[in-house]
């Protein structure tokens, strides 16, 4: 399974690499990191609509936010799974994410056990 984490805070890269250390080492998971919605969209467009690809995107980012990224991915590549992540419990963002086709929605701090289980199910 290929996974892309999109967040403007670069320290999330270390966190995700630590939390998925075993999966990365065993080759069950491949991770890619982008730090803006624009760069993430460009990366997705290069994938050729790959089936075993999952995007985890923060909602609040400068420039293209996560909700816009979600909308643009789902318009072109509806088979790509997109999970949204936010630090804020906000009904508007949740409903907008669901309306744009989000496959799941997590609030920070992320429960990595739940996230891992969901990733295993889609891989």
C-alpha atoms as an extended CHARMM CRD file, in Angstrom:
* protein
*
       123  EXT
         1         1  UNK       CA              0.0000000000        0.0000000000        0.0000000000  PROA      1               0.0000000000
         2         2  UNK       CA              1.2490000000        3.4500000000       -0.8920000000  PROA      2               0.0000000000
         3         3  UNK       CA              0.3350000000        6.2510000000        1.4780000000  PROA      3               0.0000000000
         4         4  UNK       CA              0.8010000000        9.9920000000        1.0800000000  PROA      4               0.0000000000
         5         5  UNK       CA              0.5970000000       12.2500000000        4.1260000000  PROA      5               0.0000000000
         6         6  UNK       CA             -0.1750000000       15.8980000000        3.3560000000  PROA      6               0.0000000000
         7         7  UNK       CA              0.4080000000       18.4610000000        6.1020000000  PROA      7               0.0000000000
         8         8  UNK       CA              2.0780000000       21.8610000000        6.1760000000  PROA      8               0.0000000000
         9         9  UNK       CA              3.7660000000       20.9700000000        9.4830000000  PROA      9               0.0000000000
        10        10  UNK       CA              6.8780000000       19.0250000000        8.5530000000  PROA      10              0.0000000000
        11        11  UNK       CA              7.2600000000       17.3890000000       11.9820000000  PROA      11              0.0000000000
        12        12  UNK       CA              4.3760000000       15.0370000000       11.1070000000  PROA      12              0.0000000000
        13        13  UNK       CA              6.7790000000       13.1690000000        8.8240000000  PROA      13              0.0000000000
        14        14  UNK       CA              8.8480000000       11.9580000000       11.7840000000  PROA      14              0.0000000000
        15        15  UNK       CA              5.7020000000       11.1130000000       13.7670000000  PROA      15              0.0000000000
        16        16  UNK       CA              4.1990000000        8.9800000000       10.9770000000  PROA      16              0.0000000000
        17        17  UNK       CA              7.5280000000        7.2760000000       10.2790000000  PROA      17              0.0000000000
        18        18  UNK       CA              7.7840000000        6.3330000000       13.9560000000  PROA      18              0.0000000000
        19        19  UNK       CA              4.1790000000        5.1530000000       14.2840000000  PROA      19              0.0000000000
        20        20  UNK       CA              4.4110000000        3.0150000000       11.1150000000  PROA      20              0.0000000000
        21        21  UNK       CA              8.0060000000        1.8940000000       11.6580000000  PROA      21              0.0000000000
        22        22  UNK       CA              7.2280000000       -1.8450000000       11.4720000000  PROA      22              0.0000000000
        23        23  UNK       CA              5.0190000000       -1.5370000000        8.3880000000  PROA      23              0.0000000000
        24        24  UNK       CA              7.6200000000        0.5660000000        6.5840000000  PROA      24              0.0000000000
        25        25  UNK       CA             10.4840000000       -1.7590000000        7.4850000000  PROA      25              0.0000000000
        26        26  UNK       CA              8.5800000000       -4.8630000000        6.3740000000  PROA      26              0.0000000000
        27        27  UNK       CA              7.5990000000       -3.2630000000        3.0710000000  PROA      27              0.0000000000
        28        28  UNK       CA              3.8520000000       -3.5140000000        3.7620000000  PROA      28              0.0000000000
        29        29  UNK       CA              3.5980000000        0.2470000000        3.5030000000  PROA      29              0.0000000000
        30        30  UNK       CA              5.3520000000        2.8970000000        1.4330000000  PROA      30              0.0000000000
        31        31  UNK       CA              5.0160000000        6.5130000000        2.5910000000  PROA      31              0.0000000000
        32        32  UNK       CA              5.3700000000        9.7460000000        0.7160000000  PROA      32              0.0000000000
        33        33  UNK       CA              5.1020000000       13.2040000000        2.2900000000  PROA      33              0.0000000000
        34        34  UNK       CA              3.9980000000       16.4860000000        0.7770000000  PROA      34              0.0000000000
        35        35  UNK       CA              3.7670000000       19.7740000000        2.6570000000  PROA      35              0.0000000000
        36        36  UNK       CA              1.2080000000       21.6060000000        0.5390000000  PROA      36              0.0000000000
        37        37  UNK       CA             -2.0270000000       20.7990000000       -1.2280000000  PROA      37              0.0000000000
        38        38  UNK       CA             -0.6250000000       21.9780000000       -4.5430000000  PROA      38              0.0000000000
        39        39  UNK       CA              2.3790000000       19.6320000000       -4.4040000000  PROA      39              0.0000000000
        40        40  UNK       CA              0.1820000000       16.7650000000       -3.2370000000  PROA      40              0.0000000000
        41        41  UNK       CA             -2.1820000000       17.2140000000       -6.1840000000  PROA      41              0.0000000000
        42        42  UNK       CA              0.7490000000       17.2810000000       -8.6140000000  PROA      42              0.0000000000
        43        43  UNK       CA              2.0400000000       14.0220000000       -7.1090000000  PROA      43              0.0000000000
        44        44  UNK       CA             -1.3770000000       12.3270000000       -7.3610000000  PROA      44              0.0000000000
        45        45  UNK       CA             -1.6990000000       13.3750000000      -10.9930000000  PROA      45              0.0000000000
        46        46  UNK       CA              1.5640000000       11.5380000000      -11.7800000000  PROA      46              0.0000000000
        47        47  UNK       CA              0.2750000000        8.2480000000      -10.3390000000  PROA      47              0.0000000000
        48        48  UNK       CA             -1.9210000000        7.2660000000      -13.2810000000  PROA      48              0.0000000000
        49        49  UNK       CA             -4.9660000000        6.5320000000      -11.0840000000  PROA      49              0.0000000000
        50        50  UNK       CA             -3.1920000000        3.8660000000       -9.0470000000  PROA      50              0.0000000000
        51        51  UNK       CA             -5.6060000000        1.6930000000       -7.0530000000  PROA      51              0.0000000000
        52        52  UNK       CA             -3.5720000000        0.9230000000       -3.9440000000  PROA      52              0.0000000000
        53        53  UNK       CA             -3.0100000000        4.5180000000       -2.9410000000  PROA      53              0.0000000000
        54        54  UNK       CA             -4.2880000000        6.3590000000        0.1230000000  PROA      54              0.0000000000
        55        55  UNK       CA             -4.0570000000       10.0630000000        0.9060000000  PROA      55              0.0000000000
        56        56  UNK       CA             -4.1140000000       11.3710000000        4.4910000000  PROA      56              0.0000000000
        57        57  UNK       CA             -4.5550000000       15.1310000000        4.3690000000  PROA      57              0.0000000000
        58        58  UNK       CA             -4.7030000000       17.8060000000        6.9870000000  PROA      58              0.0000000000
        59        59  UNK       CA             -7.5540000000       20.2540000000        6.4110000000  PROA      59              0.0000000000
        60        60  UNK       CA             -5.9920000000       23.5280000000        7.5530000000  PROA      60              0.0000000000
        61        61  UNK       CA             -3.0560000000       24.4060000000        5.3090000000  PROA      61              0.0000000000
        62        62  UNK       CA             -2.0280000000       27.6500000000        3.6160000000  PROA      62              0.0000000000
        63        63  UNK       CA             -2.7000000000       27.8700000000       -0.1100000000  PROA      63              0.0000000000
        64        64  UNK       CA             -4.8140000000       24.9280000000       -1.2320000000  PROA      64              0.0000000000
        65        65  UNK       CA             -6.4220000000       23.5610000000        1.9330000000  PROA      65              0.0000000000
        66        66  UNK       CA             -7.2170000000       19.8990000000        2.4820000000  PROA      66              0.0000000000
        67        67  UNK       CA            -10.8820000000       20.2300000000        1.5430000000  PROA      67              0.0000000000
        68        68  UNK       CA             -9.9910000000       21.7160000000       -1.8450000000  PROA      68              0.0000000000
        69        69  UNK       CA             -7.3630000000       18.9990000000       -2.3330000000  PROA      69              0.0000000000
        70        70  UNK       CA             -9.9600000000       16.3410000000       -1.5130000000  PROA      70              0.0000000000
        71        71  UNK       CA            -12.4500000000       17.8320000000       -3.9540000000  PROA      71              0.0000000000
        72        72  UNK       CA             -9.9150000000       17.9900000000       -6.7770000000  PROA      72              0.0000000000
        73        73  UNK       CA             -8.6290000000       14.4550000000       -6.1920000000  PROA      73              0.0000000000
        74        74  UNK       CA            -12.1290000000       12.9700000000       -6.1160000000  PROA      74              0.0000000000
        75        75  UNK       CA            -13.1690000000       14.8640000000       -9.2770000000  PROA      75              0.0000000000
        76        76  UNK       CA            -10.4020000000       13.1500000000      -11.2670000000  PROA      76              0.0000000000
        77        77  UNK       CA             -9.5720000000        9.9820000000       -9.3280000000  PROA      77              0.0000000000
        78        78  UNK       CA            -12.6000000000        8.7340000000       -7.4380000000  PROA      78              0.0000000000
        79        79  UNK       CA            -10.9600000000        5.3680000000       -6.6920000000  PROA      79              0.0000000000
        80        80  UNK       CA             -8.1920000000        6.9890000000       -4.5930000000  PROA      80              0.0000000000
        81        81  UNK       CA             -9.0370000000        6.8170000000       -0.9050000000  PROA      81              0.0000000000
        82        82  UNK       CA             -8.7120000000       10.1080000000        0.9790000000  PROA      82              0.0000000000
        83        83  UNK       CA             -8.8010000000       10.4030000000        4.7760000000  PROA      83              0.0000000000
        84        84  UNK       CA             -9.0610000000       13.8890000000        6.2360000000  PROA      84              0.0000000000
        85        85  UNK       CA             -7.2830000000       14.9580000000        9.4310000000  PROA      85              0.0000000000
        86        86  UNK       CA             -7.9920000000       18.0470000000       11.5080000000  PROA      86              0.0000000000
        87        87  UNK       CA             -7.1180000000       19.4770000000       14.8840000000  PROA      87              0.0000000000
        88        88  UNK       CA            -10.5530000000       21.0490000000       15.1740000000  PROA      88              0.0000000000
        89        89  UNK       CA            -13.8880000000       19.3590000000       15.7830000000  PROA      89              0.0000000000
        90        90  UNK       CA            -15.9910000000       21.2970000000       13.3370000000  PROA      90              0.0000000000
        91        91  UNK       CA            -19.3130000000       20.1420000000       11.8860000000  PROA      91              0.0000000000
        92        92  UNK       CA            -18.9160000000       22.3280000000        8.7910000000  PROA      92              0.0000000000
        93        93  UNK       CA            -15.5270000000       20.8460000000        7.8510000000  PROA      93              0.0000000000
        94        94  UNK       CA            -16.7690000000       17.3360000000        8.5840000000  PROA      94              0.0000000000
        95        95  UNK       CA            -19.8710000000       17.7570000000        6.4260000000  PROA      95              0.0000000000
        96        96  UNK       CA            -17.9090000000       19.4350000000        3.6280000000  PROA      96              0.0000000000
        97        97  UNK       CA            -15.3640000000       16.6090000000        3.6610000000  PROA      97              0.0000000000
        98        98  UNK       CA            -18.1250000000       13.9960000000        3.4590000000  PROA      98              0.0000000000
        99        99  UNK       CA            -19.8740000000       15.9280000000        0.6780000000  PROA      99              0.0000000000
       100       100  UNK       CA            -16.6170000000       16.0000000000       -1.3060000000  PROA      100             0.0000000000
       101       101  UNK       CA            -16.1990000000       12.2300000000       -0.9520000000  PROA      101             0.0000000000
       102       102  UNK       CA            -13.8450000000       11.7770000000        2.0160000000  PROA      102             0.0000000000
       103       103  UNK       CA            -13.4300000000        8.1130000000        2.8580000000  PROA      103             0.0000000000
       104       104  UNK       CA            -12.7870000000        8.8300000000        6.5310000000  PROA      104             0.0000000000
       105       105  UNK       CA            -12.2250000000       11.6850000000        8.9650000000  PROA      105             0.0000000000
       106       106  UNK       CA             -9.8690000000       11.8480000000       11.9610000000  PROA      106             0.0000000000
       107       107  UNK       CA             -9.2780000000       14.4640000000       14.6190000000  PROA      107             0.0000000000
       108       108  UNK       CA             -5.9080000000       15.1720000000       16.2060000000  PROA      108             0.0000000000
       109       109  UNK       CA             -4.3860000000       13.7320000000       18.2050000000  PROA      109             0.0000000000
       110       110  UNK       CA             -4.7240000000       10.7740000000       15.8670000000  PROA      110             0.0000000000
       111       111  UNK       CA             -5.4140000000        7.3660000000       17.3670000000  PROA      111             0.0000000000
       112       112  UNK       CA             -2.7850000000        5.4980000000       15.3520000000  PROA      112             0.0000000000
       113       113  UNK       CA             -4.1620000000        2.0650000000       16.3010000000  PROA      113             0.0000000000
       114       114  UNK       CA             -7.5070000000        2.9270000000       14.6950000000  PROA      114             0.0000000000
       115       115  UNK       CA             -5.7600000000        4.4970000000       11.7010000000  PROA      115             0.0000000000
       116       116  UNK       CA             -3.5760000000        1.4120000000       11.1860000000  PROA      116             0.0000000000
       117       117  UNK       CA             -6.6040000000       -0.8860000000       11.3020000000  PROA      117             0.0000000000
       118       118  UNK       CA             -8.4120000000        1.2090000000        8.6890000000  PROA      118             0.0000000000
       119       119  UNK       CA             -5.3580000000        1.2600000000        6.4260000000  PROA      119             0.0000000000
       120       120  UNK       CA             -5.0390000000       -2.5190000000        6.6770000000  PROA      120             0.0000000000
       121       121  UNK       CA             -8.6870000000       -2.9080000000        5.6410000000  PROA      121             0.0000000000
       122       122  UNK       CA             -8.2550000000       -0.8440000000        2.4590000000  PROA      122             0.0000000000
       123       123  UNK       CA             -4.9380000000       -2.4040000000        1.4030000000  PROA      123             0.0000000000
